[in-house]
Amino acid sequence: MDADDAEAQTVTGPPEGRHIILVAGMHRSGTSALTRVLNLCGAALPPGKLLPANDENPDGFWESEPLVHLHDDVLAAWGLEWNSTRELPPAWIDSDVAQTFQDRIYDFIAPTLAENQLLVVKDPRLCLLMPLWRRLAQAHGIALSVVLPMRNPLEVAASLARRDGMPQAQALLLWLRHVLQAERDSRGMDRCFIHYEALLHDGPGVARTLAATLPVRFEGHEDAIAAFVNPERRHHLAVAADLGAVAAAAGWVATAYDWGRRAEQGEHPAPAILDEIHAALHAAEAIFRPILDGYVDRLAALQPQAPVVRAAWPERRAV
């Protein structure tokens, strides 16, 4: 489906003033389906051509291709790619480079936002770039909410292995990085935690949950939502207990997933639990990153065509 068709299916939303809903979830976590549900409930999509559907996402990605490229450019300015497992430098958001990208993104979405007022933006890269969007919203007087999709990390890893050939350990670390940063950088915002399983089981019920926090209406769109959400699109199945049997998932990953499930179920787990994991991950990266970077440099010299490894540990680039 192209952008014109998507716009034609957008329902007018109820908000007063400009409002952006960010769908910030790890890759392969149901972000596409959630975005379409929000679109059906009244939120417009960003401008530009939508990423085309493919065999992995036959129902569409529902994200703006030009905006994804802009997000990729932001990450590339610090030597990162979509599948990089290291974090952005601490002061990146205060740089002139970040300000330039903030302006470019606002200029891109402003015409659509002026016309529709309620916009839903989906891109897993938002997990890493939330501070940029918070600065943008504050600078231009735009209300900002966030939806944080959750999915069992073993299912995510299996999906990434099938689509990209990504090793399980890398996928689990990538999942952890995205979940930790999205949760930390969305604190203080109106936000909803939605589990992928709940969305597949009851799309209209999830829409009702979203409408309790976000400026969208689900009344009158239940049939369209139920028709769109397709449980048969789920190709991988795991339960929380399975995490304990995987060495790379049994510690930090399992704890973070349990935290997210509790938040999705309406509990208020202590943020300090995730802060401790983030601090430990940061400390581990400080110790092991130089070793890993040196390993990649040596591997590149011996074997230039090693896409999976180089994607996991991208080249360092000066800003």
C-alpha positions as CSV (number, residue, x, y, z in Angstrom):
1,M,0.0,0.0,0.0
2,D,1.4,3.4,-0.9
3,A,1.2,6.6,1.2
4,D,-1.8,8.0,-0.7
5,D,-3.8,4.9,0.0
6,A,-2.8,5.0,3.7
7,E,-3.8,8.6,4.0
8,A,-7.2,7.8,2.5
9,Q,-7.8,5.2,5.2
10,T,-6.9,7.6,8.1
11,V,-9.7,8.5,10.4
12,T,-9.9,12.0,11.7
13,G,-8.7,12.1,15.3
14,P,-10.0,14.1,18.3
15,P,-6.9,16.0,19.7
16,E,-6.8,19.7,20.3
17,G,-3.4,21.0,19.4
18,R,-0.5,19.1,17.8
19,H,0.3,15.6,19.2
20,I,2.8,12.9,18.2
21,I,2.5,9.3,19.2
22,L,5.8,7.4,19.0
23,V,5.8,3.7,18.6
24,A,9.1,2.8,20.1
25,G,9.7,-1.0,20.2
26,M,12.4,-3.4,19.3
27,H,12.5,-4.7,15.7
28,R,10.1,-7.6,15.1
29,S,8.0,-6.8,18.1
30,G,4.7,-5.9,16.5
31,T,5.4,-2.3,15.9
32,S,4.0,-2.3,12.4
33,A,0.6,-3.8,13.5
34,L,0.4,-1.4,16.4
35,T,1.0,1.6,14.2
36,R,-1.7,0.5,11.8
37,V,-4.1,0.1,14.7
38,L,-3.3,3.7,15.8
39,N,-3.7,4.9,12.2
40,L,-7.2,3.3,12.1
41,C,-8.0,5.0,15.4
42,G,-7.3,8.5,14.0
43,A,-3.6,9.1,13.9
44,A,-2.1,10.2,10.5
45,L,1.1,8.7,9.2
46,P,4.2,10.7,8.4
47,P,4.7,12.0,4.9
48,G,6.6,10.3,2.1
49,K,6.5,6.8,0.6
50,L,5.9,4.0,3.1
51,L,8.4,1.2,3.3
52,P,7.0,-1.5,1.0
53,A,5.5,-4.7,2.4
54,N,7.6,-7.8,1.9
55,D,7.4,-11.5,2.8
56,E,8.3,-10.8,6.4
57,N,5.8,-8.0,6.8
58,P,3.1,-8.7,4.1
59,D,0.6,-6.3,5.8
60,G,3.1,-3.4,5.6
61,F,5.5,-1.7,7.9
62,W,3.5,1.6,8.2
63,E,6.6,3.7,8.5
64,S,7.8,6.6,6.3
65,E,10.8,5.6,4.2
66,P,12.3,9.1,4.1
67,L,12.0,9.4,7.9
68,V,13.7,6.0,8.4
69,H,16.6,7.3,6.2
70,L,16.8,10.4,8.4
71,H,17.0,8.2,11.5
72,D,19.7,6.1,9.8
73,D,21.7,9.3,9.1
74,V,21.5,10.3,12.8
75,L,22.9,6.9,13.9
76,A,25.5,7.0,11.1
77,A,26.8,10.4,12.3
78,W,28.1,8.4,15.4
79,G,29.2,5.4,13.5
80,L,26.1,3.3,14.3
81,E,23.7,1.3,12.2
82,W,20.2,-0.1,12.9
83,N,21.7,-3.3,14.3
84,S,24.6,-1.8,16.3
85,T,24.6,-3.0,19.9
86,R,26.6,-0.2,21.5
87,E,25.0,3.0,22.8
88,L,25.3,6.5,21.5
89,P,27.8,8.7,23.4
90,P,26.4,10.4,26.5
91,A,26.5,14.0,25.2
92,W,25.2,13.3,21.6
93,I,21.9,15.0,22.1
94,D,23.6,18.3,23.1
95,S,25.7,18.4,19.9
96,D,25.2,20.7,16.9
97,V,24.8,17.6,14.8
98,A,21.8,16.5,16.8
99,Q,20.3,20.0,16.5
100,T,20.7,19.9,12.7
101,F,18.9,16.6,12.5
102,Q,16.2,17.8,14.9
103,D,15.5,20.7,12.5
104,R,15.5,18.4,9.5
105,I,13.0,16.0,11.0
106,Y,10.7,18.8,12.1
107,D,10.8,20.4,8.6
108,F,9.9,17.0,7.2
109,I,6.9,16.3,9.4
110,A,5.6,19.8,10.0
111,P,3.3,20.0,6.9
112,T,1.5,16.7,7.7
113,L,1.3,17.6,11.4
114,A,-0.2,21.0,10.6
115,E,-2.9,19.3,8.5
116,N,-3.7,16.4,10.7
117,Q,-2.6,17.5,14.2
118,L,-2.3,13.9,15.4
119,L,0.6,11.9,14.0
120,V,1.9,8.4,14.7
121,V,5.6,7.8,14.0
122,K,6.9,4.2,14.1
123,D,10.5,3.2,13.8
124,P,12.5,0.8,16.1
125,R,15.3,3.4,15.9
126,L,13.1,5.6,18.1
127,C,14.2,3.4,21.0
128,L,17.6,4.9,20.6
129,L,16.6,8.4,19.4
130,M,13.9,9.3,21.9
131,P,15.8,12.3,23.3
132,L,15.9,13.9,19.9
133,W,12.1,13.6,19.5
134,R,11.5,14.9,23.1
135,R,13.7,18.0,22.3
136,L,11.8,18.5,19.0
137,A,8.4,18.3,20.7
138,Q,9.5,20.7,23.5
139,A,10.9,23.2,21.0
140,H,7.8,23.3,18.9
141,G,5.1,23.0,21.6
142,I,4.0,19.5,20.5
143,A,2.4,17.0,22.9
144,L,4.2,13.7,22.9
145,S,3.2,10.2,23.9
146,V,4.8,6.8,23.4
147,V,3.7,3.2,23.0
148,L,6.3,0.6,24.1
149,P,5.6,-2.7,22.4
150,M,7.0,-5.8,24.2
151,R,7.6,-9.3,22.7
152,N,9.4,-12.3,24.1
153,P,13.1,-11.7,23.2
154,L,13.6,-15.3,22.0
155,E,10.8,-14.8,19.5
156,V,12.5,-11.5,18.4
157,A,15.8,-13.3,18.0
158,A,14.3,-16.1,16.0
159,S,12.6,-13.6,13.7
160,L,15.9,-11.7,13.2
161,A,17.7,-14.9,12.5
162,R,15.2,-15.8,9.8
163,R,15.1,-12.4,8.2
164,D,18.7,-11.2,8.6
165,G,20.7,-14.3,9.6
166,M,21.5,-12.5,12.9
167,P,23.2,-14.6,15.7
168,Q,21.0,-15.1,18.7
169,A,23.4,-13.5,21.1
170,Q,23.6,-10.3,19.0
171,A,19.8,-10.2,18.7
172,L,19.3,-10.6,22.4
173,L,21.8,-7.8,23.2
174,L,20.1,-5.6,20.6
175,W,16.7,-6.3,22.2
176,L,18.1,-5.4,25.6
177,R,19.7,-2.2,24.4
178,H,16.5,-1.1,22.7
179,V,14.2,-1.9,25.6
180,L,16.4,-0.3,28.2
181,Q,16.9,2.9,26.3
182,A,13.2,3.3,25.2
183,E,12.0,2.8,28.8
184,R,14.6,5.1,30.4
185,D,14.2,7.9,27.8
186,S,10.4,7.8,27.9
187,R,10.0,8.3,31.6
188,G,7.7,11.2,32.5
189,M,5.7,10.9,29.3
190,D,2.2,9.5,28.8
191,R,3.0,5.9,27.7
192,C,1.5,2.5,27.2
193,F,3.2,-0.9,27.4
194,I,1.6,-3.3,24.9
195,H,2.5,-7.0,24.5
196,Y,2.6,-8.5,21.1
197,E,0.7,-11.5,22.2
198,A,-2.2,-9.3,23.5
199,L,-2.4,-7.5,20.2
200,L,-2.7,-10.7,18.3
201,H,-5.2,-12.1,20.7
202,D,-7.5,-9.1,20.9
203,G,-6.7,-6.1,18.6
204,P,-9.8,-4.1,19.5
205,G,-9.1,-4.7,23.2
206,V,-5.6,-3.3,22.8
207,A,-7.1,-0.3,20.9
208,R,-9.4,0.3,23.9
209,T,-6.3,0.2,26.2
210,L,-4.5,2.7,23.9
211,A,-7.5,5.1,23.9
212,A,-7.4,5.2,27.7
213,T,-4.1,7.0,27.5
214,L,-3.7,8.4,24.0
215,P,-5.9,10.9,22.1
216,V,-7.4,8.3,19.7
217,R,-10.9,6.8,19.3
218,F,-11.5,3.1,18.8
219,E,-15.3,3.3,18.8
220,G,-16.6,2.4,15.3
221,H,-13.3,0.9,14.2
222,E,-13.4,-2.4,16.0
223,D,-14.3,-4.4,12.9
224,A,-11.5,-2.8,10.9
225,I,-9.0,-3.4,13.6
226,A,-10.0,-7.0,14.1
227,A,-9.8,-7.6,10.3
228,F,-6.3,-6.2,10.1
229,V,-4.7,-7.9,13.1
230,N,-3.8,-11.4,11.9
231,P,-2.6,-14.0,14.4
232,E,-1.4,-16.2,11.6
233,R,1.5,-13.7,11.0
234,R,3.2,-15.1,14.1
235,H,5.9,-17.5,13.1
236,H,7.8,-17.9,16.4
237,L,6.5,-18.9,19.8
238,A,8.3,-18.8,23.2
239,V,7.3,-18.4,26.8
240,A,9.0,-16.6,29.6
241,A,10.3,-19.8,31.1
242,D,12.3,-20.5,28.0
243,L,14.6,-17.6,28.7
244,G,16.2,-19.5,31.6
245,A,17.4,-22.2,29.3
246,V,19.4,-19.7,27.1
247,A,22.7,-18.5,28.6
248,A,22.5,-15.1,26.8
249,A,19.0,-14.5,28.0
250,A,18.9,-16.0,31.5
251,G,20.2,-12.9,33.3
252,W,19.7,-9.3,32.2
253,V,17.4,-10.1,29.3
254,A,15.0,-12.2,31.4
255,T,14.9,-9.6,34.1
256,A,14.1,-6.8,31.7
257,Y,11.5,-8.9,30.0
258,D,9.8,-9.7,33.3
259,W,9.9,-5.9,34.1
260,G,8.2,-5.1,30.8
261,R,5.5,-7.8,31.3
262,R,4.7,-6.5,34.7
263,A,4.4,-2.9,33.4
264,E,2.2,-4.1,30.6
265,Q,-0.1,-5.8,33.1
266,G,-0.6,-2.5,35.0
267,E,2.0,-2.9,37.7
268,H,4.6,-0.3,38.5
269,P,7.9,-2.1,38.8
270,A,10.8,-0.1,40.1
271,P,12.8,1.7,37.4
272,A,15.9,1.1,39.5
273,I,15.8,-2.6,38.3
274,L,16.4,-1.5,34.7
275,D,18.8,1.2,35.8
276,E,21.0,-1.4,37.4
277,I,21.1,-3.5,34.2
278,H,21.9,-0.4,32.1
279,A,24.7,0.6,34.4
280,A,26.2,-2.9,34.3
281,L,25.8,-3.1,30.5
282,H,27.6,0.3,30.2
283,A,30.4,-0.9,32.4
284,A,30.8,-4.1,30.5
285,E,30.9,-2.2,27.2
286,A,33.6,0.1,28.5
287,I,35.7,-2.9,29.3
288,F,35.1,-5.1,26.3
289,R,34.4,-2.6,23.5
290,P,38.1,-1.8,22.7
291,I,38.8,-5.5,22.5
292,L,35.9,-6.1,20.2
293,D,36.7,-3.1,18.0
294,G,40.3,-4.4,17.7
295,Y,38.9,-7.8,16.7
296,V,36.7,-6.3,14.0
297,D,39.6,-4.3,12.6
298,R,41.8,-7.5,12.4
299,L,39.0,-9.5,10.9
300,A,38.3,-6.8,8.3
301,A,41.9,-6.9,7.2
302,L,41.8,-10.7,6.8
303,Q,38.3,-11.1,5.5
304,P,36.8,-7.9,4.1
305,Q,33.5,-9.6,3.3
306,A,32.1,-10.4,6.8
307,P,28.8,-8.6,6.8
308,V,27.2,-10.1,9.9
309,V,30.2,-9.4,12.2
310,R,30.7,-5.9,10.8
311,A,27.1,-5.1,11.1
312,A,27.3,-6.1,14.8
313,W,30.3,-4.0,15.5
314,P,30.3,-1.1,13.0
315,E,33.3,1.0,12.0
316,R,34.0,4.0,14.3
317,R,33.4,7.3,12.5
318,A,34.3,10.8,13.6
319,V,31.5,13.3,13.9
